[in-house]
Amino acid sequence: MTSTPGTPGSPRRRFAAPEAHRSNALHPGAWWLWALGLATAASRTTNPLLIGLLVAVAGYVVAARRTSAPWARAYGAFVKIALVVIGIRLVFAVFLGSPIPGTHLLVTLPEVPLPDWAQGVRIGGRVTAEGVVFALYDGVRLAGLLICVGAANALASPARLLKALPGALYEAGVAVVVAMTFAPHLVADVQRLRAARRLRGRPDRGVRGLLQVGLPVLEGALERSVALAAAMDARGFGRTAAVPARVRRTTAALTLGGLMGVCAGAYGLLTADGGTYGLPVLGAGLAAALGGLWLGGRRAVRTRYRPDAWGARAWLVAGSGAAVAALMTAAEAAPLHPGVVPLVAPELPLWPAAAILLGLLPAFVAPVPPPEQAPAPRPSRAAAKEPTS
């Protein structure tokens, strides 16, 4: 007996990603680890071709696996912010100068004379092609970091991520999630009230319209905040268990020391001189911080309802991002940093590009979000008046 393609028993259906539901939804931490891996890879290069490939990989995965939730629309906003960052970096390079010397003069701006104590800083002057290209490469790298973080925001649910946070970070996570959900409701209230005023023929612009719209919005926000606080207090949020003083001091020392170690290790990995000590210091800082978070979680007295499982697909998604970061860190090819003095065209190195393509794995192994169901069409008046046989 043979099975036709497309049936539940066919090989194509067996290896395809299943449709996402509550029991098999991907852990939100896997999406963040994948995105942080891509961001780490973007921080290791200034090649615009490689960063453009990273952005394309992140955009494809977002288009293939994001849901129809409101927070899933954040990717477009991060792309716009990234373009603004590139523009600001270019403006600074043109008007405030660049540390890169150049021989290809583009334009000479009027220079503002500055006092002697401001040596090394200039406003205006010579604008060279080398300085502009260096600023463009730097801005593109920062834009790639922002877009990778935006991909994580568009794919990972904030509420599910809050549920997966350690007990020591739960209170701060509650504040962040409440703030993230408060802003969309505030915008929706403003739009609803302005539309209602327009229908009644009342002004919705200017100082008068702002005052008459702002007061009901603030009143509604205050009522929602009080209701949310009462609901959280009724469910036991904010209650902590008694912990000995020595445990609190140990927790604070481990957490602060671990965070300082993580910062020092990350700085070492991002600089050329700190490659020898960056990874060991980063590992020790992570271990100390995790120990502090584990001890700090003893103060939390909450339980998790239906905790998200970290399955094989989550390991594949997180591992693909880690593989991209590790391979880009290990690659020391010259095309990762195209030359500016003299100006040369950037090249696309083969092996780093192939490593970046590993980031496409979540688009094939992560559960497929259910399709958005369109509302049923309402019958027209003519159809409603037509007699039925």
N, C-alpha and C positions, 0 to 999 in steps of 0.2 A: 504494500500500500504506500503510495507516494503522496506527499502533500504539495499542493499548489502554492506558488509564492503569494504572500499576503495573508494566508491562513495562520491561526495561532501556532500551529506546529511546524511551520516552515522555517528553514534556517535563517532566512532574511528577517522574519519576525522575531526569531529567538534572540538574535544579537542586536536588534534595534533598541534604542532607548525607550523605556516605558513612559506612559503618560503620568505626569506628576499628580500626586494626591497627598493627603495628610500623612500616610504611613511611609511613603518612599520619597518625600521631598528632600532635596539635597540640603545638607547642613549649611547654614549661612556662613559659618567660619571657613568652610572650604572655598566659597567664593572670595572671601577677603584674602585668604592665603594665596589664591591664584592671582588676584589683582595685585597684591603686594609683590609677588614674584615678577610680574610684568613691569611694575614700577621700578623694582631694583635693576632689572635689565635696562630700562630706559635711563637710569641714572649712571650707567657705566659707559655710555656712548654719547657723542655729539653728532653722529652721522645722521643727517635728516632722512636718508633712505631707510635705515634700520628703525628709526623712531616712527616713521610713517608706516612701516610694516607692523610694528607693535600696535599702533593706533588702529590699523585695519583689522588685526586679529581681535583686539578688544571689541571693536564695533561689530564684527561678525558674530562673536559669541553673544553679545548683548541682544542683537537682532534675532538670534535663533532661540534664546532661552529666557528672555525677560517676560514677565507676566503683564497683565493689564492693570495692575495696582497703581495708585497715584504716585507712590515713591519710585516706581519703575521708570517714570518719565524724567528722571534726574540726569540721564546721560546727555541729552541735548543741551541742558543748562551748563554742564561741565565743559562741553565742547566749545560753547560760546565764551565761557570764562577763559579757556585756554587760548582762543584767538585774541581776546583782549590782552592777555598777558604777553603774547608775542608782539602785539602792537606797542604796548608800553615799553617793553625792552628795546625795541627799535627806536622809539622816541627818545629814551634816555641816552642811547648810544649816539644819536644825531646831535642832540642839544647839549649833552653833558660830556661828550667825548668818550673815547674808548682807550683802554690801556694797550691795545694792539697797534703797533706802528704800521704805516702803510705808505705805498708809493702811488697807488691809483687814486688820484684826487677826484671826488665826485662834485663837491661844492664847498665853498668857503663862506661860512656864516659870520655875521658881525659878532665879534667877541666882546664880552662884558669884562671890563677891568676889575680885578679883585684885589683885596689887600694882600700884604706879604704873608700874613698868618694863614691864608687860604692857598698856600702853594700846593700844587698837585691837583687842584680842582679848577676846572674851567667851564665856562658857559659860552657856547658857540665855538667858532674857529673852524679848523679844517675837518672835513668829513671824508674819510677814505673808504674805499670799497672793502678793504680788509677788516676795518672796524665794524662796518655794517654787517658783513657776513658772519663775523665772530658773534655779534649780538644776536643775529638770527639763529645761529646754531644753539646758543645758550637758551634763548627763548623757546625754541622747539623742544629742547630737552625738558624744560619745566612744564611746557604744555603736555608733553607725553605723560609726565607724572600725574598731572591733574586728570587727564582723561582715563588713566588706569584706575585712579581712585573713584572717578565717576562711574566706571563700569561696575565696581563693587557695590556702590550705592544703588545702582539700578537693578542688580541681580539678587542682593541679599535683603531679606525682609528685616526692617529695624525691630519689629516686635519679637520675631523669632531669634534675632541676634541678642536681644536683651535677655531672653529666656536662657540662652546658652552662656551668658556671662558668669564668671566666678562670683561667689557671694560677696567678696570684698569690693567688687566694682558695681554691685547691683544698684546701690543708691544713686551713684553718678549716672549709671545707665538709664535709670528711670527718668532722671531729670533731662537727659539728652533726648530720649524718645518722646517725652511729653512736649519738649520744645519743638521737635521735628514735626509732630502732629498738630501742634497749635497753629503754626504758620499757615498751612493749607486751609484750615477752618477759618482763620481770620480773613484770608483773601476771598474765600467763598462768601463769607458774610458781607464783605464790602461790595462784591459784585451783585449779590442778591438785593441789597438795600438800594444801590444805585439804579438797578433795573426797575425796582418798585417805584422809586421817585420819578424816573422818566415816564413810566406809564401813567402816573398821576399828574404829569405836567409840571413837576417841581424841579428846580435846578439841582443838579448833582455835581456841579463843578464850582470852583472858586472857594473862597474862605467860608462863605455861608453854607454851601453844600457840604464842604468837608466837616464843619462842625455838626451839622444835622445828621450826617452819616456816621461820623466818628463816635458820637456819644452812644447810640444804640449798639455799635460794634463792641465798644469797650464794656458796656453793660453785659452783653451776651458772653464776652470772653470771661468776665469776672464770674458770672453765674456758672459757666462751664468749669472754671478752675475750682470753685467751691464744691461743685458736685463731684468732680474727679477726686479732690482731696478727701471728701467724705467717703467715697466708694473705696479708695485705697486704704483709708484707716480702718474701715469695716472689714477689709480682707487681710489685715495684719501687716501691711507694708510699713516699714520704718521701725519695726520692733526688733530688738537685738538681744542676744543672750549675754549673760555675764561671763567675762573672760578675765583671767588673772592679769595683773599688771606686767609681769615678766613676759607673758605671751604678747601683750600689746607692744612692749618695747622691742621685742625680737621681730615682730611683724613690721614695725616701722623701719627698723634698721635694714632688714632684708629688702623691703620694697624700695626704699630710697637708694640704698647701695646698688641694687640690681638695675634700677632705672638709670643711675649714673654710669654704670658699666655698659648698659645698652647704648647710651648716647656716645660714650667714648669709643666703643667698638664700631658703631655705625660711622662715626667720623673717621676712624682709621680705615674702614673699607672704602669710603668715598674719596680718600686722598691717596696720592701715589706713595707717600713715605710711610703710611701706616698699615701696609699690607701684611707685615710680619706679626703685629700685635693685635690687629683689628678683630680677626676671627676668634682667637682665644678669649679676649676681653668681652666680646659680644656673647659668646657661649656662657661664660661665667656670670655675666649680668642677667641673661635670660634665666639661668638656673636659680639665682638669688631672688629675682622678681617673682618667678613662679612659686618658690617656697614661701615668700611673703604673702602672695595672693592665697595660697592654700591655708596658711595660718589665719589670715584675715577672714576667710570664709567661715570660720568657726563662730563668728559673731552673728551670722545670718541664721534665722530660724525658719526660713521659708522652704517649701517643697516645690518640685517641678511637676506640672501636669502634662503628660505626654511629651517627655523630653525628646528632642531630635536625635536620631541615631546617626552615628558616624560610620557609614558603610563603605563598601568597596568603591562605589562611584565617587564618594567624597575624597577618598584617598587618591583616586586617579586625577580628580580636578585639582586638588591641592598639590599633588606631585608634579603635574604638568607645569604649574607656575614656578615651583621650586626648581625644576629642571631647567627652565628658561633662564632663571636668575643664576643658577650655578654655572651653566655653560657660557653665558655672557661674561660672568666674572672670571672664568678660567681663560677665556679668549683674550689674547694680548696682541691681536693683529693691529697693524697700523691703520687700516680703513675704519676702525672704530672711532677714531678722532681725525677727521680729514684736516689737512693742512690749510692754514689761513695765510701764512707768510712763507713762501709765495702762495698765491691763490691757485688751488687745484680743484678740479671737479670731484665731488664725493663718489666713491665706488661702493658697490654692494658686495660685501664679502660673502662667500658661499656658506661657510659653516655657521657663522652667527645668524644668517638669515634662516637656515634650516633649523637652528635651535629655537628661533622665535616662532616658527610654524608649529612647534610642539604645543604652544598655547592654544591652538584650535581644538585640542582634545575635548574640552568641556562641551563644545557644540555638538558632539556626537555621543558622549557617554552620560551627560546630565539628563535627568528626566525632562520630558517635553512638557511645557506648561499647557494646560487645557485651553482650547480655543475660546476666544471671547464670544459669548452668545449674544447675538443681536436681539433687541426686543421685538416681540411679535408685532406685525403691522396692524394698525387699527383699521377697522372696516370704514369705508367712506359712507357718507350720508345716503348716497344713492343705493349702495349695496344694502344698507340697513333698512331702507324703505321698500326694497324689492321683496315681494311675497315669496315665501318658500313653498314648493310643491310637496 
